[in-house]
Amino acid sequence: MSATSRSFVAFSVTREDDAGTVRVVVTGEVDVATADAVEQAVQGVSAAGPDAILLDLSGVTFIDSTGLRILLTLARTSRENGNRLAMITSPPVDRVIDLADVRRFLPLV
């Protein structure tokens, strides 16, 4: 049995405002321990009513099924509420999205 090695990047969620668009930047691992923080950050921004929200996952080094569920929930909620949400991914996030075959459900840019 071989071990999988992952480099550690501290988890963080930050917010950047720019002319009506709010960028929520996520770094590190999005998993069962951190996924709720991502969801709460995007929901908090959405409640403020910006013109657009950009969820920047380009710094995410790992995502599990809980993180993927949060992305799908945020996308669905955004569509239902008429919010403009877009997501930027990283190679690890792309890999999980493709394995789950859910690319068509996410507002990826």
Secondary structure, DSSP 8 states (H G I E B T S, - for coil): -----------EEEEEEETTEEEEEEEEEESTTTHHHHHHHHHHHHHT--SEEEEEEEEEEEE-HHHHHHHHHHHHHHHHHT--EEEE--HHHHHHHHHHT-GGGS-B-
